[in-house]
Amino acid sequence: MTNDGIRHEKDIKVIGLIPAGGTASRLSPIPCSKEIYPIGFDHLTKDGNPHPKVVCHYLLERLQLACISTVYIILRSGKWDIPSYLGSGKMLNMDLAYLMMDLPFGVPYTLDQAYPFVKDSIVALGFPDILFVPNDAFVQILVRQSETRADLVLAVVPTNRPEKWDMLDLDELGRIRRFVIKPTQTHLYYTWIVAVWTPVFTNFMHQYLITHHREIRGQDAGQNLKTQKRELYMGDVFQLAIEEGLSIETVVFPKGSCIDIGTPEDLLKVPHFLKSLSL
């Protein structure tokens, strides 16, 4: 481990990616982008006084714990309050940069805006509106990637809200058989919270999105294509990666937990979540 990031054996820097392209329609109206909605207090301030702590601060701290100091945040037009608040990242001793999303077809498209900047790097993906434990999830999946040389490694935790998550069908060794996207009824127990991947997966996703976008444009032109015109999830791309033979590993945290603050129902649970987990 070095001062400027956990590195792969070939000295490839790890870069964080954070998608912030959502509209927060389920929380509307709120006075700011949900990524910088205050949900707690930071007690480690220079003046010794507690200051409000926004949602994405928790994710940035977990990236920082893994010695990841360079992060790209991909924005939707109009969400200028995010760079206005976070700035260059100086307050977190991180280097933050901002990119603009282009195609509104789902998180994979949002992340692909960073392709020219991360195509030769290890990528660490986290969502700015999701709180999770363990705190060192990024550390552990980066270690697993280094040990296995896997193309993709996922941190996996249990959830009792499968209708909100990409659910994983795991075998007895924790290997993924398949992804099931937001099932209304299922026996599946685990979801993924953060991920790291190599340039192999970055390029795989980029090439797939080129093809997928052509199909979407074909549908718009009235062609009879099989591809469903719906939002594309990361779980869809992960599933295709399995089918195409990319190597995927997991680190399962049976005592881990997660919460998505994207709905009023879950936002109300945040104080209890933070208190019970001593975040």
N, C-alpha and C positions, 0 to 999 in steps of 0.2 A: 504494500500500500504506500502511495506517495502523497505528497501534499496537494497535488493537483488532480487527484482522482485515482480510484481503483483502476488498474490497467490490465488488459489482456496480455497473454504471453508475448505477443508481438508489439507490445507497447502501444495499443490502440486506446485512445482516450474514451472514457465513458461520458456521454452527453445526455442530459435529461430532456425529455419532451413532455410538455403539458398542453393538452388540448383545452382551449377556452372559447369554443365557438358556439356554445349553447345559448338559447334565448331565455332560459329560466321561466318558461311560460307557466309551469306548474306552481311557481312561487309568486308569480306576478300579482300585484305590483310590489316591488321592493325598491329601495332608494339607491341601489348600487348593483353592480354585477355580482352574481352569487359567489363567485370565486373570492371576492374580498368582503364578504358579509362577516361581520364580527361575531364570533361564537365563544370567545373565551378571553383570557388575559395572559399576557406575557410578563412573567415575573423576573426575567433575566435582562432587565433594562439597565442602561448605564446610570440612570439617576436613582435606581433602586425602587422605583414606583411601578406598580402594575399598569400596563398599557393594553388597550384592546388588541386582540389577536384574531386575524382574519382566517377564513377557512383554509386558503391555499398555503398559509404559513406552516401548517402542520406537515403538509406534503414536502415543502421545501426543506424543512428540518430533517425529514427522513432521507431525502436525497443527500443532504449535507452530511448526515451520519455515515453515509457510504462514500464520503470524500468526493462526491459529484458537485462540482462548483460551477459548471457551465450548463445553462438551461435555456432552451427555446420554448417560448409560450406562444401558441398559435391562436390568434384572436379573430373574432367576428367584427366587422365594421360597426363602429359605434360604442364598442366596449373600451373606450379610451381611459376610463377610470382605473383600469387594471395597471397599465404602464405608468399612469400618473401616481398611483399609490406605491407600487413596487419599485419604480424607477430602474436604475441600473443594477439593483440588487445589493447595493453598498451596505444597506442596513442589515443584511444577512451574510455579508462577506461572500457573496456569490456574484457570478457574471450572468445577468439576465439579458436576453435579446428577444425581440418580438417579431412575429411573422403574421401575415394576413391570410386567413383561409380563403379559398377560391370556390370550390364546388361544395354545395351543401347536401351531400349525400351520405354523411355519416363520419364517425371518428377516423376511420382509415384514410379518407380523403383529406380530412383536416391535418392529420399527421404527415401526410405525403407532401405537404407544402414545405416541410423541412428537408425533403430528400436531398437537394443539392448540398446541404450543409452537414448532413449526418451519414451519407451513404458509405463512408469509409470508417465509421465509428461504431462502438458499442452504444446502443440506445437503451435508456432506462425510462420506461413509461409509467406515469402516475396521473391520477385524475384529481383535479384541484377541489372538487366538491365531495370527495370521499375520505372519510376518516377511517383509520384502520390500526390494528395492532397485529403482530408485533412491530415495535418501532424500527427494528433492524431488518425488516423484510428485504429491503434492497441489498443490504450487506450479504445476507444469506443466499439470495438468488444469484448475485454476482460471483460468490464463491462457488456455487454449484456450476455456473457456466464455465468458470475457469477450470474446474475439475473435469467436467464432462465434454467441454468444447461443443456443447449443444448450440443449435441455431437460435433457440428460443427457450427461455426459462420463465415459468410463472410461479408467483407466490399464491398459495391456495389456502382459503379459510372456509369454515362452515358458515351457512346462512340459513335462516328460517323464512326468507322472503325470496323464493326462487323466481317469482314472477317479475322481479326487478333486475335479475342478473343473468350473465352467461353461466349456465350450470355445466359442471364437468362430470362425465361418466368415467370414473377411475377404476383401474384394476387393483388387485391386492398389493401391488408394488407402487402404487401412486402414479402409474402411467396413464395418460389420457387415451381413452377409447374414442370419445366423441364429445362435441360441444352441443348443448341444447340451449337455444336462445330464449330466455324469459318464459319458461313453461308455466302455464297456469296450474297444472297438476304434475307432480313428479315425485319419485322416490329419491332423486339425487339430492346430495347434501352439501356439496362443495362448490364454491365459485372462486374466481381468480380476482386479485386486487391490484397487483402491479406486475410488471414484466420487464425483462431485459432481453435484448436480441442482438445478433451480429449483423454485419453487412449482408450476409446471405439472406436473412429474412427481410431486411430493408429492401433489397433489390427484388426479392420475390414479390413482396406486397406492391411495390411500385409498378412492376410489369403487369401484375394481375389487375391493378386499378386502371391501367391503360385499356385493357381488354373490357373490363366491366363498364367503363365509361362509354366505350363504343356501343355496347349493348343498350345502355340507357338511352343514348342518342337515337339508336335504332327504334326503340319503343316510342320515343317522342315523335318519330317520323311515321308511326303507325305500323311498324313491322311486327309480325307475330313471333316474338321471341319468348323463350321459356323463363328467362330471368325475371324474377318478381321485382317490380318497381317499388322498393321499400328502402328504408334506411339500412345501410350496410354496417354491421357491427364487427368489432375486432374478432369476436368469436367466429364469425363467418370466415374471416381470413385465416384464423388459426386452424379451423377445421380443414380448409383447403390445403394448408401447409402439411397437416398430418397425411392427407390423401396423396400429396405429391412427394412424400418421403423425407421431408425436413425433420431434423432431430429436435424433439421437444422434451424438456424435462420439467419437473415440478418440485417445489419444496412445499410440503404440506404442513400447515400449522393447525393442528386439531384444536388448540385452545385460542386461536386467533379470532378476530371479530372485525366487522366493518359496518359502516353506516353511510348512506348517501343522503346528503342534506337537501336534495333537490325537490322534496315535497314538504308541505307544511306538517304532515304527519310525522315525518322523520326529523324534521328540524326541531320539533318539540322534544324529541328524545335526546338531542345532543347534550344538554347539561348533564343528564344522568349518565350518558355514555362516557363523557369526559371524566366525571367524578368517579365512576366505578372502575375506570381503567387507569386513573391517576396520570392522565396525559398532561 
